[in-house]
Amino acid sequence: MGCAPMGHILYDEVMRYNPKNPYWFNRDRFVLSAGHGCMLQYALLHLAGYDSVRVSFFRSLQRIHINDLKNFRQWESRTPGHPENFETPGVEVTTGPLGQGIANAVGLALAEKHLAARFNKPDNEIIDHYTYVILGDGCQMEGIANEACSLAGHWGLGKLIAFYDDNHISIDGDTEIAFTESVDKRFEGLGWHVIWVKNGNTGYDEIRAAIKEAKAVKDKPTLIKVTTTIGYGSPNKANSYSVHGSALGAKEVDATRKNLGWPYEPFHVPEDVKGHWSRHVPQGAALEAEWNAKFSAYEKNYKEEAAELKSIITGELPAGWEKALPTYTPESPADATRNLSQQNLNALVKVLPGLLGGSADLASSNMTLLKMFGDFQKDTPEERNVRFGVREHGMGAICNGIALHSPGLIPYCATFFVFTDYMRAAIRISALSQARVIYVMTHDSIGLGEDGPTHQPIEHLASFRAMPNVLMLRPADGNETAGAYKVAVLKRKTPSILALSRQKLPQLAGTSIEGVEKGGYIISDNSSGNSPDVILIGTGSELEIAVKAADELRKEGKAVRVVSLVSWELFDEQSDAYKESVFPSAVTARVSIEAGSTFGWGKIVGSKGKAIGIDRFGASAPAGRIYKEFGLTPEAVIAAAKELC
Amino acid sequence: MGCAPMGHILYDEVMRYNPKNPYWFNRDRFVLSAGHGCMLQYALLHLAGYDSVRVSFFRSLQRIHINDLKNFRQWESRTPGHPENFETPGVEVTTGPLGQGIANAVGLALAEKHLAARFNKPDNEIIDHYTYVILGDGCQMEGIANEACSLAGHWGLGKLIAFYDDNHISIDGDTEIAFTESVDKRFEGLGWHVIWVKNGNTGYDEIRAAIKEAKAVKDKPTLIKVTTTIGYGSPNKANSYSVHGSALGAKEVDATRKNLGWPYEPFHVPEDVKGHWSRHVPQGAALEAEWNAKFSAYEKNYKEEAAELKSIITGELPAGWEKALPTYTPESPADATRNLSQQNLNALVKVLPGLLGGSADLASSNMTLLKMFGDFQKDTPEERNVRFGVREHGMGAICNGIALHSPGLIPYCATFFVFTDYMRAAIRISALSQARVIYVMTHDSIGLGEDGPTHQPIEHLASFRAMPNVLMLRPADGNETAGAYKVAVLKRKTPSILALSRQKLPQLAGTSIEGVEKGGYIISDNSSGNSPDVILIGTGSELEIAVKAADELRKEGKAVRVVSLVSWELFDEQSDAYKESVFPSAVTARVSIEAGSTFGWGKIVGSKGKAIGIDRFGASAPAGRIYKEFGLTPEAVIAAAKELC
C-alpha cells in the first residue's frame, strides 16, 4: 500500500511495455525485489491489460484474470505468494527471498548495457530500455544486495533505477532494532546517485521529478529513497509491523476503504479506472510495432549483427553450433577438466552470440577467460569477460538476471565448487525460475590439495543432486567436458553445474559426448550377455581410478564393467530399458568411487554394493597424499570388488 | 608480507594473551579474516611462545613447532592452508572462506560486550578484552562482511578493531577491475569509526597511533584502513597479483632477503629475536595469574554470578539442567513444533547461563523470543534476545564467533529452513570448526503453504544429512522437540539444525526424548518376533501420516511397525545390533514418507521399498491442498504398503 504511488507512476506513466506480449524484447524491465508485496504488481499488471496475452513461442499461455486476483496464493492461480516469472506474465524474475530481486535487476541492466554497446548503431539505437526495481529494508540488509549494488556502481549502470521503499518496518518491528545504518551514505560509497523523496505516500510529483533526475544521470545507477508508511491508508494498522506479513482483516479493510474514499465492492474496477488504463494495450502494441519497424531497418543495414541479435532475442541456437565442441582421443594430453572447460568456452563463444560470463575473482584458477574478448567494464560494455569480484552470491543472481533478460543470453559464472555454499540461494532461484545459467565450478574435491578443508567440497555433489531442476555434471575428461557443455546449452530451462578438477586427468577410452547426454553409460566392459561379475562406477576425477581397478581385476580374469555416472539427473530421465542395460538388476556386485559424500549412492550400488567416498571433512596436504590417506585408490576399489564377486 | 607490521605490533605490543594457555578466558581475540595469509599468524604464534602449550581440559595437545612451519600445508602438520581453530593453538576461529572471519569477530566482540555487561561489577571488571581482525579486499567484497559490519555498527561494538589491508590486489589482479567503491564512506554509513594509515609497509608509529585512537572511541567499532603493498619487500613481485596465491619462488625469496637485509638461513630465528619475543611467555603467565586472582575475589563477593560465569568459561553444564526440558503426553494439545521449540528455549534459558540468540527478522514466526529477557542492543547488552535483521549469513557467522568465544556460550539463531541457503557457508564453518550453534529452522516444508516455492524447502534435509559433523534433527512433536534440544546442547563440538513445522501437529504416542537420542526408534509396533509385515518410516510432520496409515493397516490385520527417523546421523552412531532391531534386514517391505526430496532414502527403504517424498519444487496454496496434490497422505502410504506386503 505504501508502494502504490511508485507502482502506479511506473506502470501508468513511465514504463514502456506491451501487455499483449510480455516478452517484447525492448520492454522496460521491472523487478519487485520486495516480493511479498506482489499483489500490488499483480493488480497493476491486470489493470495494464495483461489479462490475456498471446502465446510466446516457447512459453505456455499465461494471463492475469480478475479471478487470479481473487484466488491470490491459491492452488493453480497465476498469483502465487511471491512473484514467479514462470507463472505470471509480466513478472521478469522470481523474487521473494530478499535481496535476489535487486541483484537480478543488476543483471538485467548489465544485459541491456552490454547488448546496446554491441548492437546499437549511430543511426539505429535498437536496444534502449530501463530496468526499474522496488526494494525494501529487508533487501537492503541482505549482503547479496550490497554485492550486486557495488558492482552496479562499478559498472556505471545508468539505466538502473531502484526505488528503496524506506518504511522503517520489517517483520520484527521497527527497523530501529537492527538497521540503523545510513543507507544513503553506503550507496554514495558504492558509487550510486542517491535521491530522497520525503513523502512517498502522496508525493506523486516528487516521485516523477526523481525519475526524471535519475534518467538524466547516465553514468551511475540511481537509488531513489522513498519514505513511505507501510499499510498507508489503513487508519489503525498503518506504520506497524502487523501489516508486513498479515492481511488487514475484514474490519480494517472496511475502515481503510472509508479512509481512502473507495466506495466500491472488492475486486470491482470502476469504469473510469478501466478507461484510464485501457490505453496501455494499444499504446503497447504501437510501441512494439514501431520497434519492429526499427528492427526491420536494422536487419536491412546490418545483416550480420541482426542475425546475432535475433538469435539472442529468440533463443534459437545457430545451426551446427555443436560442431564447435572440441573432441579428444585417449592420446590427447592429460589435462585438468578446468582447462578443458576453458577450451570449450573459447570454442563455444565463437558460435554462441549470447555466451558471456566470468568468475568471482578466480578467473585464472577457474580458467574462464574468453581469449578473444576483453573485460566488460563501465567504458567497454561490449566485451564479454565479466569480473564479478569476490561476490559469489551477487554473481549468481546477476547471472539469473542476464539469463532471463533474453532467451538467447547464456551467462556462465565461476568459483571454487565449495563456494557454491555462498551462492546457493541464487542457484536455487536459477533452478526455480528456469534460468539457464552455467555454473563453472572448479577445484571440485580434495584433489585441490593444500588449501585444506575450508576449500574442499565434500557434500556438494549430493546437495545439488537433491535440488530440483539442476543438472549436476561431473565430467571425467575432455569428451565428457564437451558433453557437459553441450547438455548445459541445450537445457534451456535448467541451470547446469559443472564440477571440474584442479588436477590433471587422463583422456579415457570410451568416454563420449553422447554418453554424457545419457547421464550414465558404459565406458568399458569385458563381460558378455549383460552380466558382468562386478560393476565399477565412477564420476569425474575418480573415473580414472575405476578404470585402473578394472584393468587389474580383468587381469585376474574378472568380467568387469565400468560405468561413468556423469549426471544422475540425465540418467534418471532415461528409459527403464536403458537403465537396466547399464545396471542389470541381477548384478548386485557394484562398487562406486567418488571423492565426495557417499550420501545418495545407496540407491545406485544397492544394499549389497559398496560406495567408496568421503564422509568427513578434508585435510590440508598434497592431493595425492590425501587420496591415499582417505582410501580413494584403485587398491581400495579392487578390494571392495573382490569382497563382492 | 604487507600485513607483517600490523601483525607484529598486535602480537608483540598490543594484545594480551598467554602463549602457554591459548584458552585463557580474558585474552584478546585475534582473527585473520584474510585467512590465506595464515603463515604470518603461524610465525607470530611460534615466536610468541605457542610452540608447546598445556592441555586444555577438553581439547587435545596442540603446538606450533618450528617443524610445523617447515611443513606448511602438509599432512598432519599444525599449519594448514587456512587457519583452523581445531588444529592450531592461538587460532580462535576457522577462516579462509572470505568474509567469515570478520563476521566471526563481530560475534566474539558481541560475546565480550554481553558478558562484560552481565558480569562486570564496579569494583571488579572481570571481563575486558578486545577483538582484533585483519581483513582484505576479498573480505570487503563479500556480502556477509557488510551484513556483520552493519550489525557491529548498530550494536556499537567499541572493542572491535578491524585492520583493512588495503593492498589493491586480489587474485584476478588490481581491484580496479571489480572494486572501486569507497570503503571508507560505506563504513561511515555503517556507523564505524574509520582511520586511514597511509603507509602500512613501514609506518609503525602510524599504526600504533591508530590503535590508540581506536581504543579511545568506545561507542563504535573502528576500521583502520592500512594501505599496504602486497608482497612488500619482494623487489620484483611486490604489488602484483602473482604473490596473492603463489609462493615467491626460490630466486625471488633470495632477492627479497637481500632487499630486506635478512642474511639468515630459512627458518632460523636469530637469538636477539628470540630474546625479544621471549618475554611473552612470562608476561602471559603473569596476566593470567593476575586475572585468576581477580576471579577469586569475584567468586568471593559475587558467588552466584561467579558460578554462572564459571559455567560459561568451562562449558560445564549446570547439574540437572536437562530436567528443565518440558514433557508431553498424547493428551497434550496439538501444536506446531516451532511453538514447542519456543517452550524449550524459554525453559532452557532458565538453567543454561550461556544460552542466547535470535532470529533474522523472523522472531515472531520462528518463535524464538526469550520471554524473560529484553533485546541485546547497544545500550542493553546484558540482554539475551539478539535481533539480527534480515542477515542470515552474517547471523550464522556471528553465532560461530559467539560459540567459539567460550565453551559455555550456546548461541541459537533462526530463520525459515529454506533460507539456510543464504547461510550455508557459515553453517559449514560451524560444522568444520566444531562450533555448537543451534539452528532453529522453522517453516520446514511445503506445510508453510501460501508463501509458495521460493519459501518451501525441498532438498534441504538431504543437503544437510550429507554435510559432515552437522546434526540434522526433524522432531515430530513435543517430546521429540525436547529431545532435539537435549541432544543439541550435549553435542558440544557439533552444530545442530532443528527443522520445525509452521503447522500444528498432534502429540504422538510412543515418542520420547530417549528415542531422539538414538536418532531412529520404534514408536509403535503390533508385530511379534521382530518381523513386521511392513515398516513405515516418517520424520517430523509426516510421522503423523505414517501413524494414521499404520492404524488403518492394522485394522486390516497387518503387523505394522512405525519408526521415527528424527536424526540420521544419530541413528548411524548406534550399534549394528540396535539398527537391526529397528530395521531387520529380513523386512524389505518399507515405506518412508517425508515432505522433502527422496534423495538418500534409497539406503533406508532399500531397493524393494518405497520412498514417498517431493522431487520437484513446491507450490503456493494452503498446506492441506498441497499435501493432497503432492500425494503426501495416509492413503498413499497405505497403497504403497499394500503393494509391498
Interface residues (C-beta under 8 A of the other chain):
Chain A: G35 R73 Q74 W75 E76 S77 P80 G81 H82 E84 T94 T95 G96 P97 L98 G99 D137 G138 C139 M141 E142 G143 I144 A145 N146 E147 S150 L151 G153 H154 S170 I171 D172 T175 I177 A178 F179 T180 E181 S182 V183 D184 K185 R186 E188 G189 L190 G191 G245 S359 D361 L362 A363 S364 S365 D375 Q377 R387 F388 G389 V390 R391 H393 G394 V418 F419 D421 Y422 R424 A425 R428 I429 A431 L432 E450 D451 G452 P453 T454 H455 I458 E459 A462 S463 R465 A466 M467 P468 N469 S597 F599 G600 G602 K603 G606 S607 D615 R616 F617 A619 S620 A621 P622 R625 I626 E629
Chain B: G35 R73 Q74 W75 E76 S77 P80 G81 H82 E84 T94 T95 G96 P97 L98 G99 D137 G138 C139 M141 E142 G143 I144 A145 N146 E147 S150 L151 G153 H154 S170 I171 D172 T175 I177 A178 F179 T180 E181 S182 V183 D184 K185 R186 F187 E188 G189 L190 G191 G245 S359 D361 L362 A363 S364 S365 D375 Q377 R387 F388 G389 V390 R391 H393 G394 V418 F419 D421 Y422 R424 A425 R428 I429 A431 L432 E450 D451 G452 P453 T454 H455 I458 E459 A462 S463 R465 A466 M467 P468 N469 S597 F599 G600 G602 K603 G606 S607 D615 R616 F617 A619 S620 A621 P622 R625 I626 E629
